[in-house]
Amino acid sequence: MNDLDIFLGFSSDERYQIETLLTKNRFLKGEMVIGEGDTDRDLYILTRGSVSVKIILALSQGEKRLFTFSAGIVIGEMALLDGKPCSANV
């Protein structure tokens, strides 16, 4: 956690307090973390690996990859903050 940009500027005590609130999850390659339309309000901090953000294309029934992120990124924050369903698959 100490090497993630999101925690730069936090004291060790502040990082410890945050860490006590976190739950560690492990996902397999190809496993969906967040589904477009989900109403969960979970926030994820990617500490290892990478994730792709994709949207469903209504006309073709396919998906379009928008971004691929690596460790250090926060995902799920939009739905958490605006209260709307998740806007993409991750």
Backbone bond lengths (Angstrom), bond angles and torsions (degrees), N, CA, C in turn:
res aa  C-N    CA-C-N  psi(-1)  N-CA   C-N-CA  omega(-1)  CA-C   N-CA-C  phi
1 M - - - 1.452 - - 1.532 110.66 -
2 N 1.308 117.15 -31.59 1.468 121.03 -177.35 1.512 113.41 -63.70
3 D 1.342 117.76 -24.61 1.458 120.05 -175.79 1.530 113.51 -95.86
4 L 1.323 118.52 8.30 1.464 121.66 178.87 1.520 110.32 -92.85
5 D 1.337 116.20 133.28 1.466 121.81 -177.88 1.523 113.05 -56.51
6 I 1.315 117.11 -32.93 1.466 120.05 -176.67 1.534 111.86 -60.45
7 F 1.329 116.65 -23.46 1.458 120.34 -177.99 1.520 113.77 -102.28
8 L 1.338 117.80 6.03 1.461 120.53 176.06 1.526 109.70 -61.48
9 G 1.286 116.65 136.89 1.456 121.03 179.03 1.523 113.73 90.16
10 F 1.341 116.92 -10.79 1.457 120.01 176.27 1.525 108.81 -83.41
11 S 1.323 115.96 142.28 1.465 119.60 175.15 1.525 108.84 -73.55
12 S 1.322 116.67 165.02 1.467 119.70 178.59 1.524 110.53 -62.25
13 D 1.326 118.49 -34.32 1.462 121.78 177.54 1.535 110.75 -66.69
14 E 1.325 116.59 -42.09 1.470 120.10 178.16 1.532 111.12 -64.58
15 R 1.335 116.40 -42.18 1.468 119.91 177.18 1.522 111.17 -62.36
16 Y 1.318 116.98 -40.47 1.461 121.27 178.17 1.529 110.73 -61.97
17 Q 1.329 116.84 -45.23 1.458 120.64 179.96 1.535 111.14 -60.77
18 I 1.313 116.78 -41.78 1.466 120.88 178.09 1.527 109.83 -66.07
19 E 1.319 116.03 -44.46 1.469 120.69 -177.26 1.528 111.70 -60.04
20 T 1.323 118.24 -33.05 1.468 120.82 179.12 1.532 111.89 -67.36
21 L 1.315 117.27 -18.75 1.464 121.56 -179.98 1.525 113.08 -92.38
22 L 1.324 117.31 -10.74 1.462 121.60 -174.43 1.518 112.04 -88.28
23 T 1.326 114.79 150.78 1.457 123.09 173.53 1.518 107.65 -119.03
24 K 1.325 116.87 133.02 1.462 120.35 -179.35 1.529 109.27 -87.20
25 N 1.317 116.45 127.59 1.462 123.58 174.85 1.513 108.68 -121.31
26 R 1.305 115.96 148.03 1.463 120.87 176.64 1.530 106.78 -125.02
27 F 1.327 116.54 131.04 1.455 122.11 -179.07 1.522 109.21 -118.44
28 L 1.313 115.52 143.82 1.456 121.43 178.18 1.521 110.07 -82.85
29 K 1.323 116.64 157.56 1.457 121.71 176.67 1.530 109.27 -55.30
30 G 1.328 116.23 128.94 1.461 121.63 179.17 1.519 114.44 87.24
31 E 1.307 117.29 -10.00 1.464 120.62 -179.74 1.527 109.90 -75.29
32 M 1.339 116.93 138.21 1.459 120.88 -179.21 1.535 109.44 -80.17
33 V 1.304 115.44 130.99 1.456 122.30 177.71 1.523 109.39 -92.99
34 I 1.320 115.92 -46.87 1.467 123.29 179.65 1.523 107.10 -131.83
35 G 1.322 116.61 135.74 1.456 120.85 177.76 1.521 111.68 -107.45
36 E 1.314 116.00 137.73 1.463 120.54 177.07 1.527 108.68 -54.70
37 G 1.318 116.70 128.62 1.459 121.89 -179.15 1.520 113.92 93.60
38 D 1.335 118.04 -12.07 1.467 120.46 177.38 1.528 110.12 -58.95
39 T 1.305 115.98 148.82 1.465 120.43 179.08 1.526 112.19 -109.07
40 D 1.331 116.43 11.54 1.468 120.37 175.96 1.523 109.57 -63.38
41 R 1.291 116.56 154.79 1.461 121.58 178.28 1.522 110.36 -119.54
42 D 1.336 115.19 37.14 1.464 120.42 -179.63 1.523 110.62 -83.59
43 L 1.296 115.25 142.64 1.457 123.18 176.68 1.519 107.11 -113.00
44 Y 1.324 117.19 131.72 1.453 121.85 -178.21 1.523 109.82 -118.07
45 I 1.316 115.48 140.90 1.457 122.19 172.85 1.521 105.55 -116.52
46 L 1.305 116.19 113.77 1.456 120.94 -178.34 1.520 109.09 -78.11
47 T 1.317 116.33 116.10 1.466 120.48 -177.23 1.525 113.01 -102.75
48 R 1.340 117.12 -19.97 1.464 121.60 177.75 1.516 108.92 -148.96
49 G 1.319 116.31 154.05 1.460 121.09 176.09 1.519 112.36 80.78
50 S 1.328 114.58 -155.56 1.466 120.13 179.97 1.524 109.36 -147.93
51 V 1.320 115.56 160.85 1.464 122.58 176.67 1.519 108.79 -135.43
52 S 1.322 115.05 148.32 1.464 120.72 174.39 1.517 108.70 -110.17
53 V 1.321 115.30 139.54 1.458 122.51 177.02 1.517 106.91 -102.67
54 K 1.339 116.30 124.68 1.462 121.25 -176.37 1.521 110.14 -132.21
55 I 1.331 115.18 149.44 1.462 120.42 173.73 1.526 108.65 -116.26
56 I 1.314 115.21 153.40 1.459 121.25 177.94 1.524 108.13 -84.21
57 L 1.336 116.70 132.07 1.459 122.23 177.20 1.525 108.21 -92.34
58 A 1.306 116.41 113.89 1.456 121.81 -172.50 1.529 113.15 -60.50
59 L 1.307 118.16 -43.36 1.461 120.40 -174.42 1.518 113.39 -74.61
60 S 1.314 117.98 -36.62 1.465 120.19 -175.18 1.526 112.93 -99.25
61 Q 1.327 117.79 -5.77 1.464 122.94 -177.07 1.526 112.26 63.24
62 G 1.314 117.40 12.98 1.462 121.23 178.49 1.517 111.02 -100.69
63 E 1.332 115.21 -169.27 1.450 121.79 177.41 1.525 109.63 -124.29
64 K 1.329 115.34 156.03 1.460 121.17 174.60 1.524 107.14 -125.87
65 R 1.336 115.34 126.47 1.464 119.62 176.67 1.516 108.69 -78.20
66 L 1.326 115.63 126.74 1.461 121.25 179.62 1.525 111.61 -95.18
67 F 1.317 116.04 -44.42 1.461 121.65 -175.74 1.521 109.28 -148.56
68 T 1.317 115.67 156.59 1.457 122.15 165.49 1.521 106.00 -127.59
69 F 1.316 115.67 126.44 1.462 122.03 -177.47 1.518 110.18 -114.69
70 S 1.325 115.18 151.59 1.459 120.63 175.82 1.529 109.39 -113.35
71 A 1.310 115.72 -177.32 1.465 122.60 -174.92 1.527 112.57 -48.32
72 G 1.317 114.69 141.97 1.456 122.24 178.31 1.517 113.50 106.28
73 I 1.327 117.26 -9.83 1.464 121.27 -177.55 1.530 110.41 -87.36
74 V 1.310 115.95 150.27 1.464 122.67 174.20 1.518 107.40 -105.17
75 I 1.332 116.93 132.22 1.465 120.89 176.68 1.523 109.61 -127.37
76 G 1.328 115.05 151.15 1.455 121.18 -179.31 1.513 113.12 94.79
77 E 1.329 116.55 -2.53 1.467 120.06 -174.64 1.528 113.12 -70.05
78 M 1.332 117.75 -31.16 1.467 119.55 -178.24 1.525 110.85 -64.10
79 A 1.336 117.09 -49.18 1.463 120.68 179.69 1.525 110.95 -65.19
80 L 1.315 116.82 -35.34 1.457 120.90 178.18 1.523 110.78 -63.35
81 L 1.329 116.31 -44.24 1.461 120.58 -175.35 1.526 114.09 -80.44
82 D 1.352 117.42 -40.21 1.473 117.88 -175.73 1.526 113.94 -96.41
83 G 1.340 117.38 -8.16 1.460 120.56 176.75 1.518 114.63 73.65
84 K 1.316 117.73 4.91 1.468 121.60 -179.71 1.523 109.63 -91.30
85 P 1.337 117.04 162.01 1.463 119.41 176.31 1.533 111.07 -58.79
86 C 1.315 115.95 155.36 1.470 121.66 179.82 1.518 109.62 -59.70
87 S 1.313 115.72 139.02 1.468 121.21 -171.85 1.515 114.15 -94.09
88 A 1.346 118.35 -3.64 1.459 120.37 -177.23 1.521 110.13 -158.25
89 N 1.331 114.91 164.54 1.469 121.67 171.62 1.519 108.16 -88.15
90 V 1.317 116.50 140.82 1.450 121.40 176.91 1.518 107.52 -128.82
